[in-house]
């Protein structure tokens, strides 16, 4: 009887050891994890609309001394994390020219510092802007270019173009909304104490939007 039990025990032991040897993944089961990284690149992009041309109104005459141009707007759209800057520049100096004559670029009391419109003993041409990304401390608080028919707004601040030197008029330090950020250009001209020579005058203005 003892021999039979011993034999049965030995057979059982051999079977168990064999199972352990041949099925280690069951007997020695363990949990192991493996991580992966998922990556996505959002490409930085920027777009700028092309605004319409400006026809200043009314015409300057011997008795009409001022004229204003309104309504031309640039809209910037960007997903850039650090936002954008919008600059304006004239293609020539002075900016407003006819075939033979010019309006002087508006001269500020403090150079390159926009101010309330004021012209004395000259014929000058200048600009201002308004929009959510154009600081009112620099450009004034109006959302209209005119104070009255043909009169530049007194609530905006104006300056002259600086030839081909770009002037920053709007900035934003984050991405825009999907509808974009709009900046509106106002232009003004005045003769004071002199007659501007008759002619057809044109200024070419370029807006450029860049990511920051």
C-alpha positions in Angstrom: 0.0 0.0 0.0 2.8 2.4 0.9 4.6 1.6 -2.4 1.4 2.3 -4.3 1.1 5.7 -2.6 4.7 6.5 -3.1 4.4 5.7 -6.8 1.3 7.8 -7.1 3.0 10.7 -5.3 6.0 10.5 -7.6 3.9 10.4 -10.7 1.9 13.4 -9.4 5.1 15.3 -8.6 6.5 14.6 -12.1 3.3 15.8 -13.7 3.2 18.9 -11.7 6.9 19.8 -12.4 6.3 19.1 -16.1 3.3 21.4 -16.2 5.3 24.1 -14.5 8.1 23.7 -17.0 6.0 23.7 -20.1 3.4 26.3 -19.0 5.4 29.0 -17.2 3.2 31.8 -18.6 0.3 30.4 -16.6 2.0 29.5 -13.4 4.2 32.5 -13.4 1.6 35.0 -14.8 2.5 38.8 -14.3 1.3 42.2 -15.6 3.5 44.3 -17.8 2.7 47.6 -19.5 4.2 49.3 -22.6 3.6 53.1 -23.1 3.5 55.0 -26.4 3.5 58.7 -27.3 0.9 60.2 -29.6 2.2 63.3 -31.3 0.4 66.0 -33.3 1.9 69.1 -35.0 -0.4 72.2 -35.5 1.3 74.2 -38.2 1.5 78.0 -37.7 -0.3 79.9 -40.4 -1.4 83.4 -41.1 -3.6 85.1 -43.7 -4.4 88.7 -44.5 -7.4 89.9 -46.5 -6.9 92.4 -49.4 -8.9 95.6 -48.6 -10.6 97.8 -51.1 -9.2 101.0 -52.5 -10.0 104.4 -50.9 -11.5 107.4 -52.7 -11.0 110.4 -50.5 -14.0 112.8 -50.2 -14.8 115.6 -50.8 -12.4 117.0 -53.4 -10.1 119.6 -52.1 -10.8 123.0 -53.8 -10.0 126.6 -53.3 -12.6 126.7 -50.5 -12.7 123.0 -49.3 -9.5 122.5 -47.3 -9.9 119.0 -45.9 -10.7 115.5 -47.2 -10.9 112.1 -45.6 -10.8 108.5 -46.8 -12.5 105.8 -44.9 -13.5 102.1 -44.8 -10.5 100.2 -46.0 -9.8 97.3 -43.6 -7.3 94.5 -43.2 -8.4 91.3 -41.5 -5.7 89.0 -40.0 -6.3 85.4 -39.2 -3.7 83.3 -37.4 -3.4 80.2 -35.2 0.1 81.2 -34.1 0.6 80.8 -30.4 2.4 84.1 -30.0 0.0 86.1 -32.3 0.8 88.6 -35.0 1.9 92.1 -35.9 0.3 94.2 -38.7 2.4 97.0 -40.3 1.6 99.6 -42.9 4.0 101.5 -45.2 3.9 103.7 -48.2 5.7 102.7 -51.3 7.1 106.2 -51.7 8.0 109.3 -49.8 6.1 111.5 -49.7 3.2 109.1 -49.9 0.6 111.2 -51.7 1.7 112.2 -55.2 0.4 113.5 -58.5 2.4 113.4 -61.7 4.2 116.6 -60.7 3.3 117.5 -57.1 3.0 116.0 -53.7 1.3 116.5 -50.3 3.9 116.4 -47.5 3.7 113.5 -45.1 1.9 114.6 -42.0 4.3 116.0 -39.5 3.8 115.3 -35.8 4.8 117.7 -33.0 6.8 114.8 -31.6 8.2 112.7 -34.4 6.6 109.3 -34.9 4.0 109.9 -32.2 0.4 110.0 -33.4 -1.5 113.1 -32.4 -4.8 115.0 -32.9 -5.1 116.2 -36.5 -3.5 119.6 -37.0 -2.0 121.2 -40.2 -0.5 124.7 -40.4 0.8 126.5 -43.5 1.2 123.4 -45.5 -0.6 120.7 -47.6 -0.2 117.4 -45.7 -1.4 113.8 -45.9 -1.6 111.4 -42.9 -3.3 108.3 -41.5 -4.8 106.7 -38.4 -6.3 103.3 -37.6 -8.8 101.7 -35.3 -9.5 98.1 -34.3 -9.5 95.7 -31.4 -5.7 95.2 -31.7 -4.7 98.8 -32.2 -4.1 100.5 -28.8 -6.3 103.5 -28.2 -3.6 105.1 -26.2 -1.6 105.4 -29.4 -4.3 105.7 -32.1 -7.3 107.3 -30.3 -10.7 105.9 -29.3 -12.9 106.7 -32.3 -14.4 104.0 -34.5 -15.1 106.4 -37.4 -12.6 108.3 -39.5 -14.5 111.6 -39.7 -15.6 114.3 -37.3 -17.9 115.7 -39.9 -18.1 115.9 -43.7 -14.5 115.7 -45.0 -13.0 116.5 -41.5 -10.6 114.1 -39.9 -11.8 112.7 -36.6 -10.6 114.6 -33.5 -10.9 111.5 -31.4 -8.4 109.6 -33.5 -4.6 110.2 -33.4 -2.8 110.7 -36.7 0.7 110.5 -38.1 2.5 110.6 -41.4 3.8 107.7 -43.5 7.6 107.3 -43.3 8.2 106.2 -46.8 9.2 102.5 -47.1 9.6 102.3 -43.3 7.0 99.9 -41.9 4.8 101.3 -39.0 3.3 98.8 -36.6 -0.5 99.5 -36.3 -1.9 96.4 -34.6 -0.6 93.5 -32.5 -2.0 90.5 -30.7 0.0 88.1 -28.4 -2.1 85.0 -29.1 -4.0 83.3 -31.9 -7.0 85.2 -33.3 -10.6 84.0 -33.4 -11.6 82.1 -36.6 -13.3 85.3 -37.8 -9.9 87.1 -37.5 -8.9 90.6 -36.2 -9.8 93.6 -38.3 -7.9 96.9 -38.5 -9.4 99.9 -40.4 -7.3 102.5 -42.1 -8.3 106.2 -42.1 -6.5 108.7 -44.3 -6.7 112.5 -44.2 -5.5 115.4 -46.2 -5.5 119.2 -45.6 -4.3 122.4 -47.2 -3.8 125.2 -44.7 -2.6 128.7 -45.7 -1.7 127.5 -49.2 -3.4 126.0 -52.2 -2.4 122.4 -53.1 -1.8 122.3 -56.9 -4.6 120.7 -58.8 -4.1 117.2 -60.0 -5.0 113.5 -59.4 -3.1 112.3 -56.4 -2.4 108.7 -55.4 -0.8 106.9 -52.4 0.2 103.3 -52.5 -0.1 101.7 -49.1 1.1 98.1 -48.2 -0.2 96.2 -45.2 1.9 93.2 -44.0 1.0 90.7 -41.3 3.6 88.6 -39.7 3.6 86.0 -36.9 5.5 86.9 -33.7 
